[in-house]
Amino acid sequence: MLNFRKLTWQDKDICTKYFQASPVHYAEYSFFGLWAWQHTYPIEIAETEGHLCWLRSDGPLPGMFGPLGNWDAVTDWDRELSHFKPGDVIYDVPSKIKDILSGRENLRFTDDRDQHEYVYAVKDMIALNGKAYAHKRNRVRAFLNGYEWDYYPLNPGDFGDVMKFQEKWRSHRMLTMTPDEAESLEDEDIAIKNALEKWEDFNFIGGMLKVDGEIIAYTIAEELDSENLDVRFEKAFPEYAGSYQAINYIFLKEQGSNYIWVNREEDMGEPGLREAKLSYNPAFMLEKFQMEIL
């Protein structure tokens, strides 16, 4: 039986160890990804024989998910699966674990498309070459040529101004949102504050665009490993034509060019978000599956 305990800040080193040992680094499973939304999605963790760390939440989307750890080092999956009973469902199972366990008659896997993470080639996002990127290229040019702008890397001295921008951005968005959508933005605000308060404890980089001395867009990203960067937060005032495309392009050009891949996370099944993420032509998806014990 798995012995779960509440995830706390003191678990950062433990969870990071399991995350780094994972053969594929999903953005959802970095310690920041687990910890920053604890106010909404409380997480519990359970370790098994030193190889895997399973996760559980009793928040708005309750259930078991994971695991973290070196899946390739597990020699006794029967022992791991013995912790579960028929009818149990484990969510967000990485595709490689599905491949390892495929063919078992007591398991059923279901593709969870809404939770797939979008991964892009940084060089393509900077070059924006070819017909596939024509619209993005034009939007970037519209911004670069249409405004007197400046770009700055984010530093702790900027955080107060970033939160003022964030408050204005959220207040504007909430005018046309449902109560559930507005609540989601409030939850995200807390996660952004967590990122800024713990900036030095994570491998964060970020940047901001200013027009006439005022922030009109910013990005906060986390290094998942030496090749992969994850965009955690990206906000812009849409009334500045091309602002979203510009902050994405300039941030990667100025601060992300040493990485091979940039992860822009899942679309959660939202049609508009899916369309936007697909429009950047992902190089591949990090697939996730639901695993049901039969």
C-alpha positions, 0 to 999 in steps of 0.5 A, spaced: 500 500 500 502 506 498 503 511 504 502 518 501 504 524 505 502 532 503 507 535 498 511 541 502 516 545 500 521 541 504 520 535 498 523 540 493 530 536 493 526 529 493 521 531 487 527 534 483 531 528 484 525 523 481 524 528 476 531 529 473 531 521 473 525 521 469 527 519 462 522 524 459 521 531 463 514 533 462 513 540 465 507 538 469 512 534 473 517 539 475 517 541 482 514 548 481 509 545 476 507 540 482 508 546 488 506 552 485 498 550 485 498 547 491 493 552 494 488 549 488 491 542 487 494 540 493 498 534 492 500 528 496 506 524 494 508 516 495 515 513 494 516 506 492 523 502 493 527 508 491 525 508 484 518 511 483 514 517 486 507 516 485 502 523 486 495 524 488 491 530 489 484 531 492 483 538 489 478 540 483 480 534 479 482 529 484 485 522 482 492 519 482 497 521 477 504 520 475 509 517 476 516 520 477 522 517 477 527 512 472 521 508 469 527 504 465 530 502 472 524 499 474 525 491 474 518 489 477 512 493 475 508 487 478 510 490 484 508 497 483 502 495 480 500 491 486 499 498 490 492 499 485 486 495 485 481 494 479 477 500 477 483 505 479 485 510 474 491 513 474 491 520 470 497 523 466 501 517 465 507 518 460 507 515 453 513 511 455 510 508 461 504 506 456 509 503 452 513 499 457 506 496 460 503 495 453 500 488 452 498 487 459 491 484 460 489 487 466 491 494 464 487 499 459 490 505 456 486 511 454 489 517 450 488 523 454 489 528 448 487 534 452 493 533 457 498 532 451 504 537 452 506 541 446 514 542 444 517 546 439 524 547 436 527 553 439 530 555 432 524 554 428 520 559 433 526 564 432 527 563 425 519 563 423 521 561 416 516 558 411 509 559 409 507 555 415 510 561 419 507 567 415 502 569 419 506 569 425 512 573 422 507 578 419 505 579 426 512 580 429 513 585 424 507 589 425 509 589 433 517 591 431 515 596 426 509 599 429 511 601 436 517 604 440 519 598 444 524 595 449 526 588 451 529 587 458 531 580 462 526 580 468 530 581 475 527 581 482 527 589 482 522 588 476 517 584 480 513 589 483 511 592 476 510 585 473 505 584 478 502 591 477 501 589 470 498 582 471 493 585 476 491 590 470 491 584 465 487 580 469 482 585 471 481 586 463 480 579 462 475 578 467 470 583 464 468 578 459 469 571 463 465 566 466 466 566 474 469 559 473 474 562 468 475 568 473 477 564 479 482 560 474 485 566 473 485 568 480 489 561 482 494 563 476 495 569 480 497 566 486 502 561 482 505 567 479 506 570 485 509 564 488 514 564 482 516 571 483 517 569 491 521 563 490 525 566 483 532 564 486 530 557 488 528 555 481 532 555 474 527 561 472 529 566 466 524 571 464 523 578 460 519 583 459 517 588 453 516 595 454 512 601 450 513 608 452 516 605 459 510 601 461 510 593 461 506 591 455 508 583 455 512 579 459 514 571 460 517 567 465 520 560 463 523 554 467 529 550 465 527 543 465 534 541 463 539 543 459 535 542 452 528 544 454 525 550 456 518 551 459 514 557 458 510 557 465 507 564 464 506 569 458 502 575 458 501 581 453 496 587 452 492 584 446 491 592 444 498 592 442 498 588 435 502 582 435 504 583 442 503 576 444 507 573 438 513 579 439 514 577 446 514 569 444 519 571 439 524 576 442 524 572 449 527 566 445 531 570 441 534 574 446 534 568 452 532 562 449 537 560 444 541 556 448 536 551 448 533 546 443 526 545 445 521 549 448 515 546 452 508 550 452 504 545 456 497 543 454 491 546 452 486 543 457 481 541 451 480 549 450 478 550 443 482 557 442 488 555 446 488 548 442 488 553 435 493 557 438 498 552 440 497 548 433 498 554 429 506 554 432 507 548 428 509 543 434 515 539 433 512 533 437 507 532 443 509 529 450 503 524 450 499 522 456 494 517 458 489 514 463 491 507 465 485 503 468 486 497 472 482 492 470 
